[in-house]
Amino acid sequence: MSITSDNAGNCDTMLVEIRKMLATKGIKFKIEDQRIRCLAHIINLACQASLKILKEANFDGSSGNTDDEYFEGEEDSTNI
């Protein structure tokens, strides 16, 4: 058996209770091996963090900045 969940703290509490209930029936349930974190939730968290960084950097294009302005001060190392 495995359980898929997000990262909420109440899921940890639920899994501890499930482990206790299964133990009374002689069923071993190791949370670390039988819990699957929801990939969609993990991707959502990563996207939210990325969007927050872009918003803080005003990278939404509304400032009118060009790519050159974002990389101002970087030297061109491709002298040919």
N, CA, C and O atoms as CSV, one atom per row, in Angstrom:
chain,resi,resn,atom,element,x,y,z
A,1,MET,N,N,0.841,-1.160,0.000
A,1,MET,CA,C,0.000,0.000,0.000
A,1,MET,C,C,0.894,1.234,0.000
A,1,MET,O,O,1.949,1.251,0.635
A,2,SER,N,N,0.465,2.249,-0.710
A,2,SER,CA,C,1.143,3.542,-0.666
A,2,SER,C,C,0.087,4.632,-0.645
A,2,SER,O,O,-1.058,4.418,-1.044
A,3,ILE,N,N,0.486,5.795,-0.179
A,3,ILE,CA,C,-0.428,6.926,-0.084
A,3,ILE,C,C,0.234,8.116,-0.755
A,3,ILE,O,O,1.388,8.440,-0.474
A,4,THR,N,N,-0.509,8.766,-1.646
A,4,THR,CA,C,-0.016,9.959,-2.327
A,4,THR,C,C,-0.635,11.177,-1.656
A,4,THR,O,O,-1.843,11.220,-1.424
A,5,SER,N,N,0.201,12.169,-1.346
A,5,SER,CA,C,-0.302,13.365,-0.677
A,5,SER,C,C,0.583,14.557,-1.008
A,5,SER,O,O,1.655,14.423,-1.598
A,6,ASP,N,N,0.093,15.730,-0.607
A,6,ASP,CA,C,0.920,16.921,-0.755
A,6,ASP,C,C,1.824,17.037,0.469
A,6,ASP,O,O,1.972,16.072,1.219
A,7,ASN,N,N,2.420,18.189,0.674
A,7,ASN,CA,C,3.393,18.354,1.753
A,7,ASN,C,C,2.795,18.932,3.030
A,7,ASN,O,O,3.538,19.323,3.930
A,8,ALA,N,N,1.487,18.992,3.128
A,8,ALA,CA,C,0.847,19.595,4.299
A,8,ALA,C,C,1.153,18.803,5.566
A,8,ALA,O,O,1.245,17.576,5.544
A,9,GLY,N,N,1.308,19.525,6.658
A,9,GLY,CA,C,1.622,18.901,7.938
A,9,GLY,C,C,0.559,17.933,8.412
A,9,GLY,O,O,0.866,16.940,9.072
A,10,ASN,N,N,-0.713,18.222,8.075
A,10,ASN,CA,C,-1.770,17.319,8.516
A,10,ASN,C,C,-1.684,15.963,7.817
A,10,ASN,O,O,-2.233,14.983,8.319
A,11,CYS,N,N,-1.018,15.888,6.689
A,11,CYS,CA,C,-0.798,14.598,6.018
A,11,CYS,C,C,0.167,13.744,6.836
A,11,CYS,O,O,0.005,12.527,6.920
A,12,ASP,N,N,1.164,14.382,7.435
A,12,ASP,CA,C,2.086,13.656,8.314
A,12,ASP,C,C,1.322,13.056,9.487
A,12,ASP,O,O,1.532,11.900,9.853
A,13,THR,N,N,0.434,13.853,10.072
A,13,THR,CA,C,-0.375,13.381,11.197
A,13,THR,C,C,-1.250,12.211,10.769
A,13,THR,O,O,-1.364,11.220,11.490
A,14,MET,N,N,-1.867,12.325,9.598
A,14,MET,CA,C,-2.721,11.258,9.088
A,14,MET,C,C,-1.930,9.968,8.905
A,14,MET,O,O,-2.399,8.891,9.273
A,15,LEU,N,N,-0.742,10.074,8.342
A,15,LEU,CA,C,0.061,8.881,8.091
A,15,LEU,C,C,0.490,8.198,9.385
A,15,LEU,O,O,0.555,6.971,9.446
A,16,VAL,N,N,0.778,8.973,10.405
A,16,VAL,CA,C,1.123,8.386,11.709
A,16,VAL,C,C,-0.073,7.611,12.250
A,16,VAL,O,O,0.085,6.511,12.778
A,17,GLU,N,N,-1.263,8.181,12.119
A,17,GLU,CA,C,-2.472,7.498,12.600
A,17,GLU,C,C,-2.750,6.232,11.788
A,17,GLU,O,O,-3.135,5.207,12.349
A,18,ILE,N,N,-2.558,6.302,10.484
A,18,ILE,CA,C,-2.751,5.110,9.646
A,18,ILE,C,C,-1.766,4.022,10.050
A,18,ILE,O,O,-2.130,2.850,10.146
A,19,ARG,N,N,-0.510,4.417,10.288
A,19,ARG,CA,C,0.495,3.442,10.720
A,19,ARG,C,C,0.070,2.769,12.021
A,19,ARG,O,O,0.196,1.553,12.159
A,20,LYS,N,N,-0.434,3.551,12.977
A,20,LYS,CA,C,-0.894,2.993,14.255
A,20,LYS,C,C,-2.060,2.022,14.044
A,20,LYS,O,O,-2.082,0.936,14.623
A,21,MET,N,N,-3.020,2.418,13.216
A,21,MET,CA,C,-4.190,1.558,12.965
A,21,MET,C,C,-3.771,0.254,12.299
A,21,MET,O,O,-4.255,-0.817,12.668
A,22,LEU,N,N,-2.878,0.338,11.324
A,22,LEU,CA,C,-2.425,-0.873,10.642
A,22,LEU,C,C,-1.609,-1.762,11.578
A,22,LEU,O,O,-1.679,-2.987,11.488
A,23,ALA,N,N,-0.842,-1.152,12.470
A,23,ALA,CA,C,-0.029,-1.925,13.417
A,23,ALA,C,C,-0.909,-2.774,14.327
A,23,ALA,O,O,-0.519,-3.878,14.706
A,24,THR,N,N,-2.095,-2.270,14.683
A,24,THR,CA,C,-2.997,-3.054,15.539
A,24,THR,C,C,-3.502,-4.301,14.825
A,24,THR,O,O,-3.970,-5.242,15.466
A,25,LYS,N,N,-3.409,-4.306,13.507
A,25,LYS,CA,C,-3.834,-5.463,12.712
A,25,LYS,C,C,-2.639,-6.287,12.249
A,25,LYS,O,O,-2.786,-7.227,11.468
A,26,GLY,N,N,-1.447,-5.925,12.741
A,26,GLY,CA,C,-0.244,-6.674,12.389
A,26,GLY,C,C,0.325,-6.333,11.027
A,26,GLY,O,O,1.127,-7.089,10.478
A,27,ILE,N,N,-0.085,-5.198,10.475
A,27,ILE,CA,C,0.389,-4.779,9.153
A,27,ILE,C,C,1.459,-3.708,9.338
A,27,ILE,O,O,1.225,-2.688,9.987
A,28,LYS,N,N,2.632,-3.951,8.762
A,28,LYS,CA,C,3.712,-2.967,8.845
A,28,LYS,C,C,3.506,-1.894,7.781
A,28,LYS,O,O,3.218,-2.194,6.623
A,29,PHE,N,N,3.658,-0.654,8.190
A,29,PHE,CA,C,3.523,0.486,7.283
A,29,PHE,C,C,4.637,1.461,7.619
A,29,PHE,O,O,4.594,2.131,8.651
A,30,LYS,N,N,5.630,1.540,6.749
A,30,LYS,CA,C,6.764,2.441,6.962
A,30,LYS,C,C,6.517,3.703,6.139
A,30,LYS,O,O,6.587,3.681,4.910
A,31,ILE,N,N,6.230,4.785,6.826
A,31,ILE,CA,C,5.840,6.036,6.171
A,31,ILE,C,C,6.860,6.477,5.128
A,31,ILE,O,O,6.487,6.874,4.025
A,32,GLU,N,N,8.143,6.409,5.469
A,32,GLU,CA,C,9.185,6.893,4.554
A,32,GLU,C,C,9.198,6.125,3.235
A,32,GLU,O,O,9.558,6.681,2.197
A,33,ASP,N,N,8.808,4.853,3.271
A,33,ASP,CA,C,8.845,4.023,2.064
A,33,ASP,C,C,7.508,3.965,1.336
A,33,ASP,O,O,7.459,3.605,0.160
A,34,GLN,N,N,6.431,4.314,2.020
A,34,GLN,CA,C,5.116,4.108,1.430
A,34,GLN,C,C,4.346,5.398,1.181
A,34,GLN,O,O,3.179,5.361,0.791
A,35,ARG,N,N,4.984,6.523,1.401
A,35,ARG,CA,C,4.361,7.804,1.083
A,35,ARG,C,C,4.958,8.319,-0.211
A,35,ARG,O,O,6.178,8.374,-0.369
A,36,ILE,N,N,4.098,8.691,-1.121
A,36,ILE,CA,C,4.521,9.268,-2.397
A,36,ILE,C,C,4.046,10.715,-2.413
A,36,ILE,O,O,2.851,10.989,-2.299
A,37,ARG,N,N,4.969,11.612,-2.552
A,37,ARG,CA,C,4.593,13.024,-2.623
A,37,ARG,C,C,4.075,13.309,-4.031
A,37,ARG,O,O,4.650,12.850,-5.018
A,38,CYS,N,N,3.006,14.055,-4.112
A,38,CYS,CA,C,2.329,14.328,-5.377
A,38,CYS,C,C,3.229,15.164,-6.293
A,38,CYS,O,O,3.581,16.295,-5.960
A,39,LEU,N,N,3.595,14.603,-7.444
A,39,LEU,CA,C,4.480,15.296,-8.380
A,39,LEU,C,C,3.839,16.584,-8.894
A,39,LEU,O,O,4.525,17.592,-9.062
A,40,ALA,N,N,2.546,16.556,-9.142
A,40,ALA,CA,C,1.871,17.768,-9.621
A,40,ALA,C,C,1.976,18.881,-8.581
A,40,ALA,O,O,2.155,20.046,-8.936
A,41,HIS,N,N,1.867,18.533,-7.314
A,41,HIS,CA,C,1.987,19.530,-6.247
A,41,HIS,C,C,3.412,20.081,-6.189
A,41,HIS,O,O,3.607,21.284,-6.014
A,42,ILE,N,N,4.394,19.215,-6.335
A,42,ILE,CA,C,5.795,19.641,-6.307
A,42,ILE,C,C,6.086,20.578,-7.480
A,42,ILE,O,O,6.746,21.602,-7.307
A,43,ILE,N,N,5.598,20.232,-8.668
A,43,ILE,CA,C,5.794,21.087,-9.849
A,43,ILE,C,C,5.102,22.432,-9.642
A,43,ILE,O,O,5.651,23.476,-9.994
A,44,ASN,N,N,3.902,22.408,-9.072
A,44,ASN,CA,C,3.169,23.640,-8.793
A,44,ASN,C,C,3.973,24.538,-7.858
A,44,ASN,O,O,4.081,25.739,-8.104
A,45,LEU,N,N,4.538,23.978,-6.792
A,45,LEU,CA,C,5.341,24.769,-5.856
A,45,LEU,C,C,6.562,25.373,-6.549
A,45,LEU,O,O,6.905,26.531,-6.310
A,46,ALA,N,N,7.219,24.587,-7.407
A,46,ALA,CA,C,8.394,25.078,-8.129
A,46,ALA,C,C,8.010,26.214,-9.080
A,46,ALA,O,O,8.725,27.212,-9.173
A,47,CYS,N,N,6.898,26.069,-9.779
A,47,CYS,CA,C,6.439,27.117,-10.702
A,47,CYS,C,C,6.081,28.394,-9.949
A,47,CYS,O,O,6.422,29.494,-10.383
A,48,GLN,N,N,5.390,28.244,-8.819
A,48,GLN,CA,C,5.033,29.423,-8.025
A,48,GLN,C,C,6.281,30.166,-7.555
A,48,GLN,O,O,6.329,31.395,-7.599
A,49,ALA,N,N,7.286,29.423,-7.108
A,49,ALA,CA,C,8.531,30.052,-6.651
A,49,ALA,C,C,9.226,30.768,-7.811
A,49,ALA,O,O,9.749,31.869,-7.638
A,50,SER,N,N,9.232,30.145,-8.991
A,50,SER,CA,C,9.862,30.757,-10.166
A,50,SER,C,C,9.128,32.023,-10.582
A,50,SER,O,O,9.756,33.038,-10.883
A,51,LEU,N,N,7.805,31.964,-10.600
A,51,LEU,CA,C,7.023,33.139,-10.981
A,51,LEU,C,C,7.211,34.281,-9.992
A,51,LEU,O,O,7.242,35.446,-10.387
A,52,LYS,N,N,7.335,33.957,-8.719
A,52,LYS,CA,C,7.564,34.988,-7.706
A,52,LYS,C,C,8.886,35.703,-7.966
A,52,LYS,O,O,8.963,36.928,-7.871
A,53,ILE,N,N,9.917,34.940,-8.292
A,53,ILE,CA,C,11.229,35.532,-8.572
A,53,ILE,C,C,11.152,36.430,-9.806
A,53,ILE,O,O,11.690,37.537,-9.805
A,54,LEU,N,N,10.487,35.954,-10.853
A,54,LEU,CA,C,10.361,36.759,-12.075
A,54,LEU,C,C,9.568,38.032,-11.810
A,54,LEU,O,O,9.909,39.098,-12.322
A,55,LYS,N,N,8.514,37.921,-11.012
A,55,LYS,CA,C,7.708,39.100,-10.701
A,55,LYS,C,C,8.532,40.112,-9.907
A,55,LYS,O,O,8.473,41.312,-10.174
A,56,GLU,N,N,9.299,39.626,-8.933
A,56,GLU,CA,C,10.139,40.521,-8.135
A,56,GLU,C,C,11.207,41.191,-8.991
A,56,GLU,O,O,11.613,42.317,-8.703
A,57,ALA,N,N,11.667,40.513,-10.040
A,57,ALA,CA,C,12.683,41.074,-10.928
A,57,ALA,C,C,12.056,41.942,-12.013
A,57,ALA,O,O,12.760,42.469,-12.874
A,58,ASN,N,N,10.730,42.093,-11.972
A,58,ASN,CA,C,9.994,42.858,-12.974
A,58,ASN,C,C,10.308,42.331,-14.366
A,58,ASN,O,O,10.555,43.102,-15.294
A,59,PHE,N,N,10.297,41.037,-14.498
A,59,PHE,CA,C,10.652,40.364,-15.739
A,59,PHE,C,C,9.420,40.072,-16.595
A,59,PHE,O,O,9.482,39.246,-17.506
A,60,ASP,N,N,8.321,40.734,-16.315
A,60,ASP,CA,C,7.090,40.463,-17.044
A,60,ASP,C,C,7.011,41.187,-18.379
A,60,ASP,O,O,6.031,41.038,-19.109
A,61,GLY,N,N,8.025,41.964,-18.701
A,61,GLY,CA,C,8.056,42.648,-19.994
A,61,GLY,C,C,7.399,44.008,-19.969
A,61,GLY,O,O,7.520,44.759,-20.937
A,62,SER,N,N,6.709,44.352,-18.897
A,62,SER,CA,C,5.991,45.622,-18.863
A,62,SER,C,C,6.913,46.820,-18.661
A,62,SER,O,O,6.498,47.959,-18.877
A,63,SER,N,N,8.151,46.581,-18.252
A,63,SER,CA,C,9.062,47.698,-17.999
A,63,SER,C,C,9.676,48.249,-19.278
A,63,SER,O,O,10.250,49.338,-19.271
A,64,GLY,N,N,9.560,47.508,-20.375
A,64,GLY,CA,C,10.129,47.957,-21.631
A,64,GLY,C,C,11.608,47.693,-21.749
A,64,GLY,O,O,12.227,48.095,-22.735
A,65,ASN,N,N,12.193,47.030,-20.774
A,65,ASN,CA,C,13.622,46.723,-20.829
A,65,ASN,C,C,13.912,45.730,-21.938
A,65,ASN,O,O,13.093,44.866,-22.252
A,66,THR,N,N,15.068,45.868,-22.515
A,66,THR,CA,C,15.504,44.900,-23.513
A,66,THR,C,C,16.433,43.902,-22.851
A,66,THR,O,O,16.873,44.110,-21.720
A,67,ASP,N,N,16.727,42.833,-23.542
A,67,ASP,CA,C,17.644,41.828,-23.011
A,67,ASP,C,C,18.990,42.443,-22.674
A,67,ASP,O,O,19.620,42.057,-21.690
A,68,ASP,N,N,19.443,43.407,-23.490
A,68,ASP,CA,C,20.740,44.033,-23.253
A,68,ASP,C,C,20.783,44.713,-21.887
A,68,ASP,O,O,21.813,44.694,-21.213
A,69,GLU,N,N,19.674,45.310,-21.482
A,69,GLU,CA,C,19.634,45.984,-20.192
A,69,GLU,C,C,19.708,44.989,-19.039
A,69,GLU,O,O,20.259,45.310,-17.986
A,70,TYR,N,N,19.165,43.792,-19.221
A,70,TYR,CA,C,19.214,42.781,-18.166
A,70,TYR,C,C,20.627,42.254,-17.970
A,70,TYR,O,O,20.992,41.835,-16.871
A,71,PHE,N,N,21.421,42.273,-19.033
A,71,PHE,CA,C,22.769,41.729,-18.969
A,71,PHE,C,C,23.822,42.833,-18.985
A,71,PHE,O,O,24.981,42.584,-19.320
A,72,GLU,N,N,23.427,44.032,-18.630
A,72,GLU,CA,C,24.334,45.174,-18.633
A,72,GLU,C,C,25.528,44.899,-17.722
A,72,GLU,O,O,25.371,44.405,-16.606
A,73,GLY,N,N,26.695,45.218,-18.203
A,73,GLY,CA,C,27.900,45.035,-17.408
A,73,GLY,C,C,28.615,43.728,-17.689
A,73,GLY,O,O,29.752,43.543,-17.255
A,74,GLU,N,N,27.978,42.826,-18.401
A,74,GLU,CA,C,28.645,41.570,-18.739
A,74,GLU,C,C,29.502,41.789,-19.973
A,74,GLU,O,O,29.065,42.418,-20.937
A,75,GLU,N,N,30.697,41.282,-19.943
A,75,GLU,CA,C,31.614,41.422,-21.065
A,75,GLU,C,C,31.338,40.345,-22.097
A,75,GLU,O,O,31.009,39.210,-21.754
A,76,ASP,N,N,31.473,40.708,-23.353
A,76,ASP,CA,C,31.345,39.738,-24.435
A,76,ASP,C,C,32.678,39.033,-24.590
A,76,ASP,O,O,33.673,39.644,-24.981
A,77,SER,N,N,32.695,37.749,-24.281
A,77,SER,CA,C,33.958,36.998,-24.320
A,77,SER,C,C,34.171,36.313,-25.662
A,77,SER,O,O,35.048,35.458,-25.789
A,78,THR,N,N,33.386,36.676,-26.658
A,78,THR,CA,C,33.521,36.031,-27.965
A,78,THR,C,C,34.212,36.964,-28.947
A,78,THR,O,O,33.733,37.147,-30.066
A,79,ASN,N,N,35.313,37.546,-28.552
A,79,ASN,CA,C,36.060,38.434,-29.450
A,79,ASN,C,C,36.649,37.625,-30.592
A,79,ASN,O,O,37.493,36.754,-30.384
A,80,ILE,N,N,36.198,37.923,-31.789
A,80,ILE,CA,C,36.672,37.165,-32.957
A,80,ILE,C,C,37.428,38.091,-33.866
A,80,ILE,O,O,37.917,37.665,-34.912
